[in-house]
Amino acid sequence: MRLFVSDGVPGCLPVLAAAGRARGRAEVLISTVGPEDCVVPFLTRPKVPVLQLDSGNYLFSTSAICRRQNL
């Protein structure tokens, strides 16, 4: 899984905390991007935090990302 976060974005803090708890149970690559970077190819505007799953799907909801990383 790959997690995209940005400095200063409020939703990134709980996502990073969940990623810290998930270490050892799941492999999560954390990438810091700019708030204006478009990391999801099919979106027309930037969105972070974003979790790219191994299947290629994306999660955009902070709470959904936190739940997924706690599995």
All heavy atoms as a GROMACS GRO file, in nm:
protein
  531
    1MET      N    1   0.084  -0.116   0.000
    1MET     CA    2   0.000   0.000   0.000
    1MET      C    3   0.089   0.123   0.000
    1MET      O    4   0.199   0.120   0.054
    1MET     CB    5  -0.089   0.002   0.124
    1MET     CG    6  -0.194  -0.107   0.125
    1MET     SD    7  -0.308  -0.094   0.264
    1MET     CE    8  -0.206  -0.149   0.398
    2ARG      N    9   0.038   0.228  -0.059
    2ARG     CA   10   0.112   0.354  -0.064
    2ARG      C   11   0.024   0.466  -0.012
    2ARG      O   12  -0.088   0.484  -0.060
    2ARG     CB   13   0.157   0.383  -0.206
    2ARG     CG   14   0.248   0.500  -0.215
    2ARG     CD   15   0.312   0.509  -0.350
    2ARG     NE   16   0.402   0.623  -0.352
    2ARG     CZ   17   0.462   0.666  -0.460
    2ARG    NH1   18   0.445   0.604  -0.575
    2ARG    NH2   19   0.541   0.771  -0.455
    3LEU      N   20   0.074   0.539   0.084
    3LEU     CA   21   0.001   0.647   0.148
    3LEU      C   22   0.060   0.780   0.103
    3LEU      O   23   0.180   0.802   0.112
    3LEU     CB   24   0.010   0.634   0.299
    3LEU     CG   25  -0.055   0.742   0.383
    3LEU    CD1   26  -0.206   0.745   0.360
    3LEU    CD2   27  -0.024   0.720   0.530
    4PHE      N   28  -0.026   0.868   0.050
    4PHE     CA   29   0.015   1.001   0.008
    4PHE      C   30  -0.036   1.102   0.110
    4PHE      O   31  -0.156   1.108   0.136
    4PHE     CB   32  -0.042   1.035  -0.130
    4PHE     CG   33   0.009   0.946  -0.240
    4PHE    CD1   34  -0.062   0.834  -0.279
    4PHE    CD2   35   0.129   0.975  -0.304
    4PHE    CE1   36  -0.016   0.752  -0.380
    4PHE    CE2   37   0.176   0.894  -0.406
    4PHE     CZ   38   0.104   0.782  -0.444
    5VAL      N   39   0.054   1.180   0.167
    5VAL     CA   40   0.018   1.282   0.265
    5VAL      C   41   0.087   1.412   0.227
    5VAL      O   42   0.178   1.414   0.144
    5VAL     CB   43   0.058   1.241   0.409
    5VAL    CG1   44  -0.019   1.120   0.455
    5VAL    CG2   45   0.207   1.215   0.418
    6SER      N   46   0.042   1.521   0.291
    6SER     CA   47   0.100   1.652   0.266
    6SER      C   48   0.111   1.728   0.397
    6SER      O   49   0.024   1.714   0.484
    6SER     CB   50   0.014   1.730   0.166
    6SER     OG   51   0.071   1.855   0.140
    7ASP      N   52   0.214   1.808   0.412
    7ASP     CA   53   0.231   1.890   0.532
    7ASP      C   54   0.119   1.992   0.542
    7ASP      O   55   0.080   2.054   0.443
    7ASP     CB   56   0.364   1.965   0.528
    7ASP     CG   57   0.483   1.871   0.538
    7ASP    OD1   58   0.465   1.759   0.589
    7ASP    OD2   59   0.593   1.911   0.496
    8GLY      N   60   0.064   2.007   0.661
    8GLY     CA   61  -0.036   2.108   0.686
    8GLY      C   62  -0.179   2.070   0.653
    8GLY      O   63  -0.269   2.150   0.672
    9VAL      N   64  -0.202   1.951   0.603
    9VAL     CA   65  -0.338   1.907   0.572
    9VAL      C   66  -0.393   1.836   0.695
    9VAL      O   67  -0.336   1.738   0.742
    9VAL     CB   68  -0.340   1.813   0.449
    9VAL    CG1   69  -0.478   1.760   0.422
    9VAL    CG2   70  -0.286   1.887   0.327
   10PRO      N   71  -0.506   1.885   0.753
   10PRO     CA   72  -0.556   1.832   0.880
   10PRO      C   73  -0.584   1.682   0.881
   10PRO      O   74  -0.559   1.616   0.979
   10PRO     CB   75  -0.685   1.910   0.903
   10PRO     CG   76  -0.676   2.030   0.818
   10PRO     CD   77  -0.588   1.994   0.703
   11GLY      N   78  -0.633   1.625   0.774
   11GLY     CA   79  -0.667   1.484   0.770
   11GLY      C   80  -0.548   1.390   0.770
   11GLY      O   81  -0.563   1.269   0.789
   12CYS      N   82  -0.430   1.444   0.752
   12CYS     CA   83  -0.311   1.359   0.743
   12CYS      C   84  -0.262   1.310   0.880
   12CYS      O   85  -0.202   1.204   0.889
   12CYS     CB   86  -0.198   1.432   0.672
   12CYS     SG   87  -0.232   1.457   0.496
   13LEU      N   88  -0.287   1.385   0.986
   13LEU     CA   89  -0.238   1.347   1.118
   13LEU      C   90  -0.295   1.214   1.166
   13LEU      O   91  -0.218   1.124   1.203
   13LEU     CB   92  -0.264   1.458   1.219
   13LEU     CG   93  -0.209   1.433   1.358
   13LEU    CD1   94  -0.058   1.415   1.355
   13LEU    CD2   95  -0.246   1.547   1.451
   14PRO      N   96  -0.428   1.192   1.165
   14PRO     CA   97  -0.478   1.061   1.209
   14PRO      C   98  -0.435   0.947   1.117
   14PRO      O   99  -0.413   0.835   1.162
   14PRO     CB  100  -0.630   1.078   1.210
   14PRO     CG  101  -0.660   1.202   1.136
   14PRO     CD  102  -0.537   1.286   1.136
   15VAL      N  103  -0.420   0.977   0.988
   15VAL     CA  104  -0.377   0.874   0.893
   15VAL      C  105  -0.233   0.831   0.922
   15VAL      O  106  -0.199   0.713   0.918
   15VAL     CB  107  -0.392   0.928   0.749
   15VAL    CG1  108  -0.324   0.839   0.649
   15VAL    CG2  109  -0.539   0.944   0.714
   16LEU      N  110  -0.147   0.928   0.954
   16LEU     CA  111  -0.008   0.894   0.988
   16LEU      C  112   0.000   0.818   1.119
   16LEU      O  113   0.082   0.727   1.133
   16LEU     CB  114   0.077   1.021   0.995
   16LEU     CG  115   0.108   1.085   0.860
   16LEU    CD1  116   0.172   1.222   0.880
   16LEU    CD2  117   0.196   0.994   0.777
   17ALA      N  118  -0.086   0.851   1.214
   17ALA     CA  119  -0.089   0.776   1.341
   17ALA      C  120  -0.131   0.632   1.315
   17ALA      O  121  -0.073   0.538   1.372
   17ALA     CB  122  -0.184   0.843   1.438
   18ALA      N  123  -0.231   0.611   1.230
   18ALA     CA  124  -0.275   0.474   1.198
   18ALA      C  125  -0.166   0.399   1.123
   18ALA      O  126  -0.146   0.280   1.146
   18ALA     CB  127  -0.403   0.479   1.114
   19ALA      N  128  -0.093   0.468   1.036
   19ALA     CA  129   0.016   0.403   0.963
   19ALA      C  130   0.126   0.360   1.058
   19ALA      O  131   0.186   0.254   1.042
   19ALA     CB  132   0.072   0.497   0.857
   20GLY      N  133   0.152   0.440   1.162
   20GLY     CA  134   0.252   0.403   1.261
   20GLY      C  135   0.212   0.279   1.339
   20GLY      O  136   0.296   0.195   1.371
   21ARG      N  137   0.084   0.265   1.369
   21ARG     CA  138   0.036   0.145   1.439
   21ARG      C  139   0.035   0.023   1.349
   21ARG      O  140   0.044  -0.090   1.396
   21ARG     CB  141  -0.104   0.170   1.494
   21ARG     CG  142  -0.109   0.264   1.611
   21ARG     CD  143  -0.245   0.264   1.678
   21ARG     NE  144  -0.356   0.271   1.585
   21ARG     CZ  145  -0.422   0.382   1.551
   21ARG    NH1  146  -0.388   0.496   1.605
   21ARG    NH2  147  -0.522   0.378   1.466
   22ALA      N  148   0.024   0.043   1.218
   22ALA     CA  149   0.014  -0.069   1.125
   22ALA      C  150   0.150  -0.128   1.090
   22ALA      O  151   0.157  -0.236   1.032
   22ALA     CB  152  -0.055  -0.024   0.996
   23ARG      N  153   0.258  -0.059   1.122
   23ARG     CA  154   0.391  -0.111   1.088
   23ARG      C  155   0.411  -0.250   1.150
   23ARG      O  156   0.380  -0.272   1.265
   23ARG     CB  157   0.499  -0.017   1.136
   23ARG     CG  158   0.492   0.115   1.064
   23ARG     CD  159   0.630   0.171   1.045
   23ARG     NE  160   0.620   0.305   0.987
   23ARG     CZ  161   0.643   0.330   0.860
   23ARG    NH1  162   0.677   0.233   0.780
   23ARG    NH2  163   0.633   0.452   0.814
   24GLY      N  164   0.460  -0.341   1.069
   24GLY     CA  165   0.480  -0.478   1.114
   24GLY      C  166   0.365  -0.569   1.071
   24GLY      O  167   0.385  -0.685   1.044
   25ARG      N  168   0.244  -0.514   1.064
   25ARG     CA  169   0.128  -0.593   1.018
   25ARG      C  170   0.103  -0.574   0.870
   25ARG      O  171   0.052  -0.663   0.804
   25ARG     CB  172   0.003  -0.553   1.095
   25ARG     CG  173   0.006  -0.592   1.240
   25ARG     CD  174  -0.128  -0.563   1.303
   25ARG     NE  175  -0.164  -0.424   1.278
   25ARG     CZ  176  -0.202  -0.338   1.369
   25ARG    NH1  177  -0.208  -0.374   1.494
   25ARG    NH2  178  -0.235  -0.216   1.337
   26ALA      N  179   0.136  -0.455   0.819
   26ALA     CA  180   0.114  -0.425   0.678
   26ALA      C  181   0.228  -0.338   0.629
   26ALA      O  182   0.281  -0.256   0.704
   26ALA     CB  183  -0.019  -0.353   0.659
   27GLU      N  184   0.266  -0.355   0.505
   27GLU     CA  185   0.371  -0.273   0.448
   27GLU      C  186   0.308  -0.148   0.388
   27GLU      O  187   0.227  -0.154   0.296
   27GLU     CB  188   0.446  -0.349   0.339
   27GLU     CG  189   0.564  -0.273   0.285
   27GLU     CD  190   0.642  -0.354   0.184
   27GLU    OE1  191   0.644  -0.477   0.196
   27GLU    OE2  192   0.700  -0.292   0.094
   28VAL      N  193   0.344  -0.032   0.444
   28VAL     CA  194   0.288   0.095   0.399
   28VAL      C  195   0.404   0.186   0.361
   28VAL      O  196   0.488   0.219   0.444
   28VAL     CB  197   0.203   0.161   0.510
   28VAL    CG1  198   0.148   0.294   0.462
   28VAL    CG2  199   0.091   0.069   0.555
   29LEU      N  200   0.407   0.228   0.237
   29LEU     CA  201   0.506   0.323   0.188
   29LEU      C  202   0.444   0.461   0.197
   29LEU      O  203   0.338   0.486   0.140
   29LEU     CB  204   0.544   0.292   0.043
   29LEU     CG  205   0.636   0.391  -0.026
   29LEU    CD1  206   0.772   0.392   0.042
   29LEU    CD2  207   0.650   0.356  -0.172
   30ILE      N  208   0.507   0.551   0.271
   30ILE     CA  209   0.453   0.686   0.292
   30ILE      C  210   0.527   0.783   0.202
   30ILE      O  211   0.649   0.792   0.206
   30ILE     CB  212   0.466   0.728   0.439
   30ILE    CG1  213   0.389   0.630   0.528
   30ILE    CG2  214   0.415   0.870   0.458
   30ILE    CD1  215   0.408   0.652   0.676
   31SER      N  216   0.450   0.856   0.120
   31SER     CA  217   0.506   0.955   0.029
   31SER      C  218   0.450   1.092   0.065
   31SER      O  219   0.329   1.109   0.074
   31SER     CB  220   0.469   0.923  -0.116
   31SER     OG  221   0.521   0.799  -0.155
   32THR      N  222   0.539   1.188   0.086
   32THR     CA  223   0.497   1.325   0.112
   32THR      C  224   0.493   1.401  -0.020
   32THR      O  225   0.591   1.403  -0.094
   32THR     CB  226   0.595   1.394   0.209
   32THR    OG1  227   0.602   1.317   0.329
   32THR    CG2  228   0.548   1.534   0.242
   33VAL      N  229   0.377   1.457  -0.049
   33VAL     CA  230   0.357   1.532  -0.173
   33VAL      C  231   0.311   1.673  -0.138
   33VAL      O  232   0.268   1.699  -0.025
   33VAL     CB  233   0.255   1.463  -0.265
   33VAL    CG1  234   0.304   1.327  -0.309
   33VAL    CG2  235   0.119   1.452  -0.198
   34GLY      N  236   0.317   1.761  -0.232
   34GLY     CA  237   0.267   1.897  -0.212
   34GLY      C  238   0.116   1.898  -0.215
   34GLY      O  239   0.053   1.812  -0.276
   35PRO      N  240   0.054   1.995  -0.148
   35PRO     CA  241  -0.093   2.000  -0.145
   35PRO      C  242  -0.154   2.025  -0.282
   35PRO      O  243  -0.272   2.001  -0.303
   35PRO     CB  244  -0.123   2.114  -0.048
   35PRO     CG  245   0.001   2.194  -0.041
   35PRO     CD  246   0.115   2.102  -0.074
   36GLU      N  247  -0.074   2.071  -0.379
   36GLU     CA  248  -0.124   2.097  -0.514
   36GLU      C  249  -0.095   1.982  -0.611
   36GLU      O  250  -0.136   1.988  -0.727
   36GLU     CB  251  -0.062   2.226  -0.568
   36GLU     CG  252  -0.077   2.346  -0.477
   36GLU     CD  253  -0.221   2.377  -0.441
   36GLU    OE1  254  -0.308   2.367  -0.528
   36GLU    OE2  255  -0.246   2.411  -0.324
   37ASP      N  256  -0.024   1.878  -0.564
   37ASP     CA  257   0.009   1.764  -0.651
   37ASP      C  258  -0.112   1.674  -0.668
   37ASP      O  259  -0.178   1.636  -0.572
   37ASP     CB  260   0.125   1.684  -0.594
   37ASP     CG  261   0.256   1.759  -0.594
   37ASP    OD1  262   0.267   1.857  -0.670
   37ASP    OD2  263   0.346   1.720  -0.519
   38CYS      N  264  -0.138   1.637  -0.793
   38CYS     CA  265  -0.248   1.545  -0.823
   38CYS      C  266  -0.190   1.404  -0.833
   38CYS      O  267  -0.125   1.370  -0.931
   38CYS     CB  268  -0.315   1.587  -0.954
   38CYS     SG  269  -0.477   1.514  -0.977
   39VAL      N  270  -0.212   1.321  -0.731
   39VAL     CA  271  -0.150   1.188  -0.726
   39VAL      C  272  -0.243   1.079  -0.778
   39VAL      O  273  -0.198   0.968  -0.803
   39VAL     CB  274  -0.103   1.153  -0.583
   39VAL    CG1  275   0.007   1.247  -0.540
   39VAL    CG2  276  -0.217   1.158  -0.484
   40VAL      N  277  -0.370   1.110  -0.792
   40VAL     CA  278  -0.467   1.012  -0.842
   40VAL      C  279  -0.497   1.047  -0.987
   40VAL      O  280  -0.546   1.157  -1.015
   40VAL     CB  281  -0.596   1.012  -0.758
   40VAL    CG1  282  -0.694   0.908  -0.809
   40VAL    CG2  283  -0.564   0.988  -0.612
   41PRO      N  284  -0.467   0.957  -1.081
   41PRO     CA  285  -0.476   0.992  -1.222
   41PRO      C  286  -0.615   1.031  -1.271
   41PRO      O  287  -0.627   1.110  -1.364
   41PRO     CB  288  -0.426   0.867  -1.294
   41PRO     CG  289  -0.419   0.759  -1.193
   41PRO     CD  290  -0.422   0.822  -1.058
   42PHE      N  291  -0.721   0.982  -1.211
   42PHE     CA  292  -0.855   1.011  -1.263
   42PHE      C  293  -0.926   1.126  -1.193
   42PHE      O  294  -1.039   1.158  -1.225
   42PHE     CB  295  -0.944   0.885  -1.259
   42PHE     CG  296  -0.953   0.820  -1.124
   42PHE    CD1  297  -1.043   0.865  -1.029
   42PHE    CD2  298  -0.871   0.713  -1.093
   42PHE    CE1  299  -1.052   0.805  -0.905
   42PHE    CE2  300  -0.880   0.652  -0.969
   42PHE     CZ  301  -0.970   0.698  -0.876
   43LEU      N  302  -0.860   1.193  -1.099
   43LEU     CA  303  -0.918   1.311  -1.034
   43LEU      C  304  -0.869   1.438  -1.104
   43LEU      O  305  -0.756   1.445  -1.149
   43LEU     CB  306  -0.878   1.317  -0.887
   43LEU     CG  307  -0.938   1.211  -0.795
   43LEU    CD1  308  -0.892   1.234  -0.651
   43LEU    CD2  309  -1.089   1.212  -0.800
   44THR      N  310  -0.957   1.538  -1.110
   44THR     CA  311  -0.921   1.661  -1.177
   44THR      C  312  -0.860   1.764  -1.082
   44THR      O  313  -0.807   1.864  -1.126
   44THR     CB  314  -1.044   1.724  -1.244
   44THR    OG1  315  -1.145   1.744  -1.145
   44THR    CG2  316  -1.097   1.633  -1.354
   45ARG      N  317  -0.869   1.739  -0.951
   45ARG     CA  318  -0.809   1.831  -0.854
   45ARG      C  319  -0.732   1.750  -0.750
   45ARG      O  320  -0.758   1.632  -0.730
   45ARG     CB  321  -0.915   1.918  -0.788
   45ARG     CG  322  -1.017   1.841  -0.714
   45ARG     CD  323  -1.127   1.930  -0.659
   45ARG     NE  324  -1.216   1.846  -0.581
   45ARG     CZ  325  -1.266   1.878  -0.466
   45ARG    NH1  326  -1.240   1.996  -0.414
   45ARG    NH2  327  -1.345   1.797  -0.401
   46PRO      N  328  -0.637   1.815  -0.682
   46PRO     CA  329  -0.556   1.743  -0.582
   46PRO      C  330  -0.641   1.695  -0.465
   46PRO      O  331  -0.737   1.760  -0.425
   46PRO     CB  332  -0.456   1.847  -0.536
   46PRO     CG  333  -0.465   1.960  -0.630
   46PRO     CD  334  -0.596   1.952  -0.699
   47LYS      N  335  -0.603   1.580  -0.409
   47LYS     CA  336  -0.672   1.524  -0.293
   47LYS      C  337  -0.571   1.448  -0.209
   47LYS      O  338  -0.503   1.358  -0.259
   47LYS     CB  339  -0.783   1.430  -0.340
   47LYS     CG  340  -0.855   1.356  -0.232
   47LYS     CD  341  -0.945   1.448  -0.153
   47LYS     CE  342  -1.023   1.368  -0.050
   47LYS     NZ  343  -1.057   1.446   0.064
   48VAL      N  344  -0.554   1.487  -0.082
   48VAL     CA  345  -0.473   1.414   0.014
   48VAL      C  346  -0.544   1.419   0.148
   48VAL      O  347  -0.616   1.515   0.174
   48VAL     CB  348  -0.329   1.471   0.028
   48VAL    CG1  349  -0.244   1.434  -0.090
   48VAL    CG2  350  -0.328   1.619   0.053
   49PRO      N  351  -0.535   1.325   0.233
   49PRO     CA  352  -0.457   1.202   0.218
   49PRO      C  353  -0.527   1.102   0.126
   49PRO      O  354  -0.649   1.102   0.114
   49PRO     CB  355  -0.450   1.147   0.360
   49PRO     CG  356  -0.573   1.197   0.427
   49PRO     CD  357  -0.600   1.331   0.364
   50VAL      N  358  -0.446   1.019   0.064
   50VAL     CA  359  -0.494   0.915  -0.026
   50VAL      C  360  -0.416   0.788   0.004
   50VAL      O  361  -0.294   0.791   0.019
   50VAL     CB  362  -0.474   0.953  -0.174
   50VAL    CG1  363  -0.509   0.839  -0.266
   50VAL    CG2  364  -0.554   1.076  -0.210
   51LEU      N  365  -0.485   0.676   0.012
   51LEU     CA  366  -0.420   0.546   0.027
   51LEU      C  367  -0.443   0.466  -0.100
   51LEU      O  368  -0.557   0.441  -0.139
   51LEU     CB  369  -0.477   0.469   0.147
   51LEU     CG  370  -0.417   0.331   0.170
   51LEU    CD1  371  -0.269   0.342   0.210
   51LEU    CD2  372  -0.495   0.256   0.277
   52GLN      N  373  -0.334   0.431  -0.168
   52GLN     CA  374  -0.342   0.346  -0.286
   52GLN      C  375  -0.323   0.202  -0.241
   52GLN      O  376  -0.219   0.166  -0.186
   52GLN     CB  377  -0.236   0.384  -0.390
   52GLN     CG  378  -0.245   0.302  -0.515
   52GLN     CD  379  -0.139   0.339  -0.616
   52GLN    OE1  380  -0.041   0.407  -0.584
   52GLN    NE2  381  -0.157   0.295  -0.739
   53LEU      N  382  -0.424   0.121  -0.263
   53LEU     CA  383  -0.419  -0.019  -0.222
   53LEU      C  384  -0.336  -0.099  -0.320
   53LEU      O  385  -0.311  -0.056  -0.434
   53LEU     CB  386  -0.560  -0.075  -0.213
   53LEU     CG  387  -0.656  -0.001  -0.120
   53LEU    CD1  388  -0.796  -0.059  -0.132
   53LEU    CD2  389  -0.607  -0.006   0.023
   54ASP      N  390  -0.294  -0.217  -0.280
   54ASP     CA  391  -0.216  -0.305  -0.367
   54ASP      C  392  -0.294  -0.343  -0.492
   54ASP      O  393  -0.235  -0.369  -0.596
   54ASP     CB  394  -0.174  -0.431  -0.292
   54ASP     CG  395  -0.076  -0.400  -0.179
   54ASP    OD1  396  -0.005  -0.298  -0.188
   54ASP    OD2  397  -0.072  -0.477  -0.082
   55SER      N  398  -0.427  -0.340  -0.485
   55SER     CA  399  -0.511  -0.374  -0.600
   55SER      C  400  -0.517  -0.261  -0.701
   55SER      O  401  -0.568  -0.279  -0.811
   55SER     CB  402  -0.653  -0.406  -0.552
   55SER     OG  403  -0.712  -0.290  -0.495
   56GLY      N  404  -0.466  -0.141  -0.665
   56GLY     CA  405  -0.472  -0.026  -0.754
   56GLY      C  406  -0.586   0.068  -0.723
   56GLY      O  407  -0.594   0.176  -0.780
   57ASN      N  408  -0.675   0.029  -0.634
   57ASN     CA  409  -0.785   0.116  -0.592
   57ASN      C  410  -0.735   0.221  -0.495
   57ASN      O  411  -0.629   0.206  -0.434
   57ASN     CB  412  -0.897   0.034  -0.526
   57ASN     CG  413  -0.965  -0.058  -0.624
   57ASN    OD1  414  -0.978  -0.025  -0.741
   57ASN    ND2  415  -1.007  -0.174  -0.578
   58TYR      N  416  -0.813   0.327  -0.478
   58TYR     CA  417  -0.776   0.438  -0.390
   58TYR      C  418  -0.882   0.460  -0.283
   58TYR      O  419  -1.001   0.446  -0.310
   58TYR     CB  420  -0.763   0.568  -0.471
   58TYR     CG  421  -0.650   0.566  -0.570
   58TYR    CD1  422  -0.670   0.521  -0.700
   58TYR    CD2  423  -0.523   0.611  -0.536
   58TYR    CE1  424  -0.566   0.520  -0.793
   58TYR    CE2  425  -0.420   0.611  -0.628
   58TYR     CZ  426  -0.442   0.566  -0.755
   58TYR     OH  427  -0.339   0.565  -0.846
   59LEU      N  428  -0.835   0.496  -0.162
   59LEU     CA  429  -0.924   0.538  -0.054
   59LEU      C  430  -0.896   0.684  -0.027
   59LEU      O  431  -0.780   0.724  -0.014
   59LEU     CB  432  -0.901   0.455   0.072
   59LEU     CG  433  -0.934   0.307   0.067
   59LEU    CD1  434  -0.898   0.241   0.200
   59LEU    CD2  435  -1.079   0.286   0.035
   60PHE      N  436  -1.003   0.766  -0.015
   60PHE     CA  437  -0.988   0.909   0.006
   60PHE      C  438  -1.036   0.954   0.143
   60PHE      O  439  -0.997   1.059   0.190
   60PHE     CB  440  -1.068   0.987  -0.100
   60PHE     CG  441  -1.034   0.949  -0.240
   60PHE    CD1  442  -1.119   0.869  -0.313
   60PHE    CD2  443  -0.918   0.991  -0.298
   60PHE    CE1  444  -1.089   0.834  -0.444
   60PHE    CE2  445  -0.886   0.957  -0.427
   60PHE     CZ  446  -0.972   0.878  -0.500
   61SER      N  447  -1.120   0.877   0.206
   61SER     CA  448  -1.176   0.915   0.336
   61SER      C  449  -1.074   0.887   0.446
   61SER      O  450  -1.018   0.776   0.454
   61SER     CB  451  -1.304   0.836   0.362
   61SER     OG  452  -1.341   0.842   0.496
   62THR      N  453  -1.051   0.987   0.531
   62THR     CA  454  -0.956   0.970   0.641
   62THR      C  455  -0.994   0.853   0.730
   62THR      O  456  -0.910   0.770   0.765
   62THR     CB  457  -0.948   1.100   0.724
   62THR    OG1  458  -0.905   1.206   0.638
   62THR    CG2  459  -0.850   1.085   0.839
   63SER      N  460  -1.122   0.842   0.765
   63SER     CA  461  -1.164   0.732   0.852
   63SER      C  462  -1.154   0.597   0.782
   63SER      O  463  -1.118   0.498   0.844
   63SER     CB  464  -1.305   0.756   0.907
   63SER     OG  465  -1.396   0.777   0.804
   64ALA      N  466  -1.182   0.591   0.653
   64ALA     CA  467  -1.168   0.465   0.579
   64ALA      C  468  -1.022   0.423   0.570
   64ALA      O  469  -0.989   0.304   0.584
   64ALA     CB  470  -1.228   0.478   0.439
   65ILE      N  471  -0.933   0.520   0.552
   65ILE     CA  472  -0.790   0.489   0.548
   65ILE      C  473  -0.743   0.436   0.683
   65ILE      O  474  -0.670   0.338   0.691
   65ILE     CB  475  -0.709   0.614   0.506
   65ILE    CG1  476  -0.739   0.652   0.362
   65ILE    CG2  477  -0.560   0.591   0.525
   65ILE    CD1  478  -0.683   0.786   0.320
   66CYS      N  479  -0.787   0.500   0.790
   66CYS     CA  480  -0.748   0.455   0.925
   66CYS      C  481  -0.799   0.315   0.953
   66CYS      O  482  -0.727   0.232   1.009
   66CYS     CB  483  -0.799   0.553   1.030
   66CYS     SG  484  -0.716   0.712   1.027
   67ARG      N  485  -0.922   0.284   0.915
   67ARG     CA  486  -0.976   0.150   0.936
   67ARG      C  487  -0.900   0.047   0.854
   67ARG      O  488  -0.873  -0.064   0.901
   67ARG     CB  489  -1.125   0.146   0.899
   67ARG     CG  490  -1.214   0.204   1.003
   67ARG     CD  491  -1.360   0.171   0.977
   67ARG     NE  492  -1.403   0.208   0.842
   67ARG     CZ  493  -1.465   0.321   0.811
   67ARG    NH1  494  -1.487   0.411   0.903
   67ARG    NH2  495  -1.501   0.345   0.688
   68ARG      N  496  -0.864   0.079   0.732
   68ARG     CA  497  -0.794  -0.014   0.645
   68ARG      C  498  -0.654  -0.046   0.702
   68ARG      O  499  -0.609  -0.159   0.696
   68ARG     CB  500  -0.780   0.047   0.504
   68ARG     CG  501  -0.704  -0.037   0.407
   68ARG     CD  502  -0.776  -0.164   0.377
   68ARG     NE  503  -0.694  -0.244   0.288
   68ARG     CZ  504  -0.726  -0.362   0.246
   68ARG    NH1  505  -0.840  -0.416   0.283
   68ARG    NH2  506  -0.648  -0.429   0.168
   69GLN      N  507  -0.586   0.053   0.757
   69GLN     CA  508  -0.452   0.032   0.808
   69GLN      C  509  -0.452  -0.043   0.940
   69GLN      O  510  -0.350  -0.097   0.978
   69GLN     CB  511  -0.380   0.166   0.824
   69GLN     CG  512  -0.348   0.230   0.691
   69GLN     CD  513  -0.279   0.362   0.706
   69GLN    OE1  514  -0.235   0.399   0.814
   69GLN    NE2  515  -0.268   0.434   0.598
   70ASN      N  516  -0.564  -0.049   1.007
   70ASN     CA  517  -0.572  -0.121   1.135
   70ASN      C  518  -0.602  -0.268   1.118
   70ASN      O  519  -0.609  -0.340   1.216
   70ASN     CB  520  -0.675  -0.056   1.227
   70ASN     CG  521  -0.624   0.075   1.283
   70ASN    OD1  522  -0.505   0.091   1.304
   70ASN    ND2  523  -0.714   0.167   1.305
   71LEU      N  524  -0.622  -0.314   0.995
   71LEU     CA  525  -0.651  -0.456   0.973
   71LEU      C  526  -0.533  -0.543   1.006
   71LEU      O  527  -0.422  -0.508   0.997
   71LEU     CB  528  -0.694  -0.480   0.829
   71LEU     CG  529  -0.826  -0.418   0.790
   71LEU    CD1  530  -0.854  -0.445   0.642
   71LEU    CD2  531  -0.939  -0.471   0.874
   0.00000   0.00000   0.00000
